[in-house]
Structures are given as C-alpha cells and as structure tokens.
Amino acid sequence: RIGADSAYGLLLKVYGDLQIPTTTLDARQRTAGNPSLKLRRRLGGVSLMRYLDCGHKDGNPNADSYDVVLNIVTVVSGAAGSSTLSTRLDGVATHPVFGSQTVCSTTGELEKRIASAVKEKSAPK
C-alpha cells in the first residue's frame, strides 16, 4: 500500500518514463496529464495501435499512420495509507494528407501500464 501523495510523485516519474510531457499539473488535486499531446506512430517506444483504436484504412491501423492528438489525464485519489489511480484516455487521429479525422478509443493498455509502473516503483527494493 502506498499513500496518495507518494503515488502522485511516482506518477509524475512514470509519465516522464513514458515520454508524456505533463502540461496539466495540479498537486493539490493530484492530477497530471496532457490534453493535447501530438504523436505520430509511437508513444514511449511503443506502437500507438497498442494503446488506441482509431479504426483501420485499407487494413492498416490508423493509430500507426495518422497524426494523433492524445488527451490523457490521471488522477490519484485516496488517503495516507492507500491510493487509487484513475486514467482517462482518448484521442483524435487525422489523415496526414487528406485531413479526414477519426475518434480514437482506448484499448486499456496504457492505463494498465501506468498503474503497474507506479505500483512497481513503490515496491521496496
């Protein structure tokens, strides 16, 4: 078990590890995120299609070929002895040539990766 304040500090490190710049920070509310992270193909060395479903074009996942603007926010709640992470993730993918857009939904993998990385960092060494 890890307190919410400690978990928030670890969350910021995890965002850094994943190469997610935090443009929205509120230490009092224990909120961190980026509402307009521009990406192309990868996030922190991982293919975007692992984290997002933006549909397919000609059999290829749009998440790996379109320009993606990601909205990601994580809130840490809880008290001194325990904490809960809640991450919200969505995005919009834009065709690089034609400009057509499609809404992206999460696969749930990035949220799991963030939560497990915070947990891993909190484990005694």
C-alpha positions in Angstrom: 0.0 0.0 0.0 1.2 3.5 -0.9 -0.2 6.8 0.1 -1.9 9.1 -2.4 0.8 11.8 -2.2 3.6 9.3 -2.7 1.7 7.7 -5.6 1.3 11.1 -7.2 5.1 11.7 -7.1 5.7 8.3 -8.6 3.0 9.0 -11.3 5.0 12.1 -12.4 8.1 9.9 -12.8 6.1 7.3 -14.8 4.8 10.0 -17.1 8.4 11.0 -17.7 9.5 7.4 -18.3 6.7 7.1 -20.9 7.7 10.4 -22.6 4.4 12.0 -21.8 5.0 15.7 -21.1 2.8 16.9 -18.3 1.2 20.2 -19.4 -1.6 19.9 -16.8 -0.5 19.5 -13.2 -2.4 20.1 -10.0 -0.6 18.8 -7.0 -3.5 19.7 -4.7 -6.0 17.6 -6.7 -3.2 15.1 -7.5 -3.9 15.4 -11.3 -1.4 15.1 -14.1 -1.8 14.9 -17.8 -1.6 16.4 -21.3 -4.9 17.3 -23.1 -3.2 17.8 -26.5 -0.2 15.5 -26.9 0.7 15.3 -30.6 2.0 11.9 -31.6 2.9 10.0 -34.7 3.1 6.2 -34.7 4.7 5.7 -31.2 4.5 6.7 -27.5 7.4 5.9 -25.3 8.8 3.5 -27.9 5.5 1.6 -28.2 3.3 1.4 -31.2 0.2 3.6 -30.8 -2.1 0.8 -32.0 -1.3 -1.0 -28.8 -2.9 1.9 -26.8 -5.5 3.3 -29.2 -8.1 2.1 -31.6 -8.6 4.7 -34.3 -10.1 2.5 -36.9 -8.5 1.0 -40.0 -7.9 2.1 -43.5 -7.0 -0.4 -46.2 -6.3 -3.0 -43.5 -3.8 -0.8 -41.6 -4.5 0.6 -38.2 -5.0 4.4 -38.4 -3.2 4.8 -35.0 0.1 3.9 -36.7 -0.3 6.0 -39.8 -2.3 9.1 -38.9 -1.3 12.1 -36.8 -2.8 11.6 -33.4 -3.7 14.2 -30.7 -4.0 12.4 -27.4 -5.9 13.5 -24.3 -4.6 11.8 -21.2 -5.2 12.7 -17.6 -4.5 10.6 -14.4 -6.0 11.4 -11.0 -4.6 9.9 -7.8 -7.2 9.6 -5.0 -7.0 8.2 -1.6 -5.5 8.9 1.8 -2.3 8.3 3.8 -2.4 4.5 3.6 -3.9 3.8 0.2 -4.3 5.3 -3.2 -6.2 4.7 -6.4 -5.2 5.8 -9.9 -7.8 6.7 -12.5 -6.6 7.4 -16.0 -8.8 8.8 -18.8 -7.5 8.5 -22.3 -9.0 9.4 -25.7 -7.8 11.0 -28.9 -8.4 12.1 -32.5 -6.5 10.8 -35.5 -6.0 13.0 -38.6 -5.1 11.6 -42.0 -1.7 13.3 -42.8 -2.6 14.1 -46.4 -6.4 14.3 -46.7 -7.1 15.8 -43.2 -10.0 13.4 -42.5 -10.4 12.8 -38.8 -11.5 9.8 -36.7 -12.1 9.5 -33.0 -9.8 7.1 -31.1 -10.8 5.0 -28.2 -8.5 3.4 -25.6 -7.5 -0.3 -25.6 -7.0 0.0 -21.9 -3.3 -1.0 -22.2 -1.8 2.4 -21.4 -3.9 2.8 -18.3 -2.7 -0.6 -17.1 0.9 0.2 -17.9 0.7 3.5 -15.9 -0.9 1.8 -12.9 1.5 -1.1 -12.9 4.6 1.1 -13.3 3.5 3.3 -10.3 3.0 0.1 -8.3 6.4 -1.3 -9.4 8.1 1.9 -8.4 6.5 1.8 -5.0 7.7 -1.7 -4.2 10.6 -2.0 -1.7 13.9 -2.6 -3.4 
